[in-house]
Amino acid sequence: MMLRAALAAAALAAGWPAAASAAGDLKSELKALAALDARVQSAGWRLVRSNAPFCGTVAPGIGLQLFDAAGFDDPPQVREALGVEGDIAVQAVAAEGPAARAGLTAHAALRSVAGQDVAALPHVEPGDYARLAGLHDRVDAALAEAGSVTFAVADGAPLSVSGEPACVTRFEMLSKGARAAADGKRVVIGRKLVEGLPDELLAAALAHELAHNLLGHRARLDASGRSWGKVKQTEREADRLMPWLLANAGYDPRAAVRFFEAWGPKHDLGILSTPDHDRWKTRARKVAAEIELVRAAQSRRGGAADWKRDFRPQG
Ligand SMILES: [Zn+2]
């Protein structure tokens, strides 16, 4: 699926349940959210890092998701549950990514991010994640300019983290829902979908959405109009790019087939489906056929699934 309207970063972790009032419950809930976010960041980072040689646009990345307590319904309660004084912290780091290797860990409180004193940030209301998005922009800008970015961790010395080349897409988990979408720059995925998928199938779901961004589908549909036929073509392309992206990231490309086998029977709307997506069995079959092309390309190119050269987008 592709997003038709601009996504608001505000959706990140919004809709906090008021019932989670006990500090212990809140703490374990925040921990659970961070663990799910870490799975998304880890799989996303593997995909964008390993496919960098083939992406049209590449920028330094570090595999980091930040956290803003002020976006929650009850920020003091959130700060207390995490044992932090300020609002800004690390939410998740990608396994084996630059941020993790530099020593950043989930819920580490931050005093400054890319030179920004976080205590001096403007106030935001619950549900407003604009300043969180702004901090991510600062991180990206510092990385683009200097190749590295500095964080002041509340209880330690400043940490400088060097970026590594990655395809340009941010990954974000929404606090609810079971859908995934791409808007050209970001991939968002609902918490329920993350919870329901083992790592390899989560990577497949993210690879599909990332493929929309890498193939410039949103811009293409903006220019051409969104007829069912045009949308269906972008969906088919995104499906077929999945095994290429997975193979480079060290996942079994057949995870793309297994994703449709696992997800399809539960989510395919059958006769109620709109004609802009094929039925899941068709999608699984087409992806399986594409895997043969991925294997052939890998054997020609010393193991690299060079989709920039070998992937045929049309059809
Ligand atoms: Zn799609």
Residues whose N, C-alpha, C, O or C-beta is under 5 A from the ligand:
A	BS01	ZN	M1 M2 E235 A238
